[in-house]
């Protein structure tokens, strides 16, 4: 009789631990591609995910071919996004490509037509990143934007020669020709 009570107690503890693990499922360490995030975006809304993709950095307003002008010209803001690793360069794509925008509160890039400074990490164009953050889905006029915010750099990586490396942090400057 005593032995069955001990087994029953262990059984309850195991069930409780299993339920707690299920409830803790708001965070996943499974690496998701940009396409997988888009397919599951509504279900993943508000959860912490680990997304992998090729980083691209754009400027707004687009500086075009003007290059650096005396005095620095217009103020620019950098907008970073992850794209599927095998996707064509979005600069040359005829169709819009699915991407995950990086929240401006997590990566701030500002400058002018001569250069730009980004903090707290270097969104080096074309480099592959695995970023952990909270997924947000925004809808505006029939368009859907998928956004990663509250990025946890200590749990994120850049991929160099197929190896995960910590993401260096600091102030990174770009000069435009």
SULPEDA-V557133 format. One record per residue. N is the residue number from 1. RES is the residue in one letter. PSI is psi in radians with two decimals (999 if undefined). Layout:
BEGIN
n:N res:RES psi:PSI
n:N res:RES psi:PSI
END
This chain:
BEGIN
n:1 res:X psi:-0.84
n:2 res:X psi:-0.67
n:3 res:X psi:-0.70
n:4 res:X psi:-0.58
n:5 res:X psi:-0.66
n:6 res:X psi:-0.78
n:7 res:X psi:-0.73
n:8 res:X psi:-0.72
n:9 res:X psi:-0.79
n:10 res:X psi:-0.69
n:11 res:X psi:-0.78
n:12 res:X psi:-0.71
n:13 res:X psi:-0.75
n:14 res:X psi:-0.76
n:15 res:X psi:-0.77
n:16 res:X psi:-0.79
n:17 res:X psi:-0.72
n:18 res:X psi:-0.77
n:19 res:X psi:-0.75
n:20 res:X psi:-0.69
n:21 res:X psi:-0.69
n:22 res:X psi:-0.75
n:23 res:X psi:-0.52
n:24 res:X psi:0.05
n:25 res:X psi:0.13
n:26 res:X psi:-0.33
n:27 res:X psi:2.35
n:28 res:X psi:2.40
n:29 res:X psi:0.01
n:30 res:X psi:2.26
n:31 res:X psi:2.17
n:32 res:X psi:2.42
n:33 res:X psi:2.93
n:34 res:X psi:-0.74
n:35 res:X psi:-0.73
n:36 res:X psi:-0.69
n:37 res:X psi:-0.77
n:38 res:X psi:-0.71
n:39 res:X psi:-0.55
n:40 res:X psi:0.23
n:41 res:X psi:-0.82
n:42 res:X psi:-0.68
n:43 res:X psi:-0.52
n:44 res:X psi:-0.15
n:45 res:X psi:2.19
n:46 res:X psi:-0.06
n:47 res:X psi:2.83
n:48 res:X psi:2.19
n:49 res:X psi:2.91
n:50 res:X psi:1.89
n:51 res:X psi:2.41
n:52 res:X psi:2.31
n:53 res:X psi:3.03
n:54 res:X psi:2.19
n:55 res:X psi:2.38
n:56 res:X psi:2.46
n:57 res:X psi:2.22
n:58 res:X psi:2.82
n:59 res:X psi:2.59
n:60 res:X psi:2.20
n:61 res:X psi:2.72
n:62 res:X psi:2.27
n:63 res:X psi:-0.19
n:64 res:X psi:-2.51
n:65 res:X psi:0.30
n:66 res:X psi:-0.57
n:67 res:X psi:-2.98
n:68 res:X psi:2.23
n:69 res:X psi:2.63
n:70 res:X psi:2.33
n:71 res:X psi:-0.07
n:72 res:X psi:-0.32
n:73 res:X psi:-2.64
n:74 res:X psi:2.64
n:75 res:X psi:2.46
n:76 res:X psi:2.65
n:77 res:X psi:2.39
n:78 res:X psi:2.39
n:79 res:X psi:2.11
n:80 res:X psi:2.58
n:81 res:X psi:2.62
n:82 res:X psi:2.42
n:83 res:X psi:2.76
n:84 res:X psi:2.51
n:85 res:X psi:-0.64
n:86 res:X psi:0.11
n:87 res:X psi:2.62
n:88 res:X psi:2.84
n:89 res:X psi:2.12
n:90 res:X psi:-0.36
n:91 res:X psi:-0.47
n:92 res:X psi:0.05
n:93 res:X psi:2.41
n:94 res:X psi:-0.45
n:95 res:X psi:2.58
n:96 res:X psi:2.44
n:97 res:X psi:2.49
n:98 res:X psi:2.42
n:99 res:X psi:2.92
n:100 res:X psi:1.94
n:101 res:X psi:2.50
n:102 res:X psi:2.18
n:103 res:X psi:2.37
n:104 res:X psi:-0.41
n:105 res:X psi:-0.32
n:106 res:X psi:-0.39
n:107 res:X psi:1.90
n:108 res:X psi:2.03
n:109 res:X psi:2.05
n:110 res:X psi:2.69
n:111 res:X psi:-2.58
n:112 res:X psi:-2.92
n:113 res:X psi:-0.17
n:114 res:X psi:-0.39
n:115 res:X psi:3.04
n:116 res:X psi:2.58
n:117 res:X psi:2.33
n:118 res:X psi:2.39
n:119 res:X psi:2.59
n:120 res:X psi:0.02
n:121 res:X psi:2.91
n:122 res:X psi:1.96
n:123 res:X psi:0.74
n:124 res:X psi:2.09
n:125 res:X psi:2.33
n:126 res:X psi:-0.17
n:127 res:X psi:2.56
n:128 res:X psi:2.35
n:129 res:X psi:2.66
n:130 res:X psi:1.93
n:131 res:X psi:2.29
n:132 res:X psi:2.20
n:133 res:X psi:-3.09
n:134 res:X psi:2.29
n:135 res:X psi:2.32
n:136 res:X psi:2.50
n:137 res:X psi:2.16
n:138 res:X psi:2.40
n:139 res:X psi:2.30
n:140 res:X psi:1.98
n:141 res:X psi:0.73
n:142 res:X psi:-0.13
n:143 res:X psi:2.59
n:144 res:X psi:2.26
n:145 res:X psi:2.36
n:146 res:X psi:2.22
n:147 res:X psi:2.42
n:148 res:X psi:2.16
n:149 res:X psi:3.03
n:150 res:X psi:0.83
n:151 res:X psi:2.29
n:152 res:X psi:1.58
n:153 res:X psi:-0.55
n:154 res:X psi:-0.27
n:155 res:X psi:0.24
n:156 res:X psi:2.85
n:157 res:X psi:2.75
n:158 res:X psi:2.63
n:159 res:X psi:2.07
n:160 res:X psi:2.09
n:161 res:X psi:0.83
n:162 res:X psi:0.29
n:163 res:X psi:2.42
n:164 res:X psi:2.33
n:165 res:X psi:2.58
n:166 res:X psi:2.64
n:167 res:X psi:2.06
n:168 res:X psi:2.49
n:169 res:X psi:2.76
n:170 res:X psi:-2.62
n:171 res:X psi:2.14
n:172 res:X psi:2.28
n:173 res:X psi:2.47
n:174 res:X psi:2.43
n:175 res:X psi:2.36
n:176 res:X psi:2.52
n:177 res:X psi:999
END
